Amino acid sequence: MVMSLLLTVLVDQHWFGLVLVGSQIALICSVFALLLIWWVEWRNGRVW
């Protein structure tokens, strides 16, 4: 609770938006990485 209050005081709306967009991009990249790993394994016949 104290940490989130401190973050809202230190980080204004602009930086909060940048953090939000950055986390969304990181999430999308991790999903694509997992799909790529699954596709490579599937092509090698190791997915059951």
Steps between C-alpha positions, in 0.01 A plus 500: 500500500776742594705398197212558258428837658866591468498393134195713421669800660834446322368393161267734317250406231747517212750261656219272615380476141850419380537228764162358403587493129841350576348222706247423226778482240702271728197274544439479124868425435503222758188344345664512156817343641299216654312447173828492310645242740183290471509520119866390484431210736188404303697493175755269664219268609553540873154634587253231598 
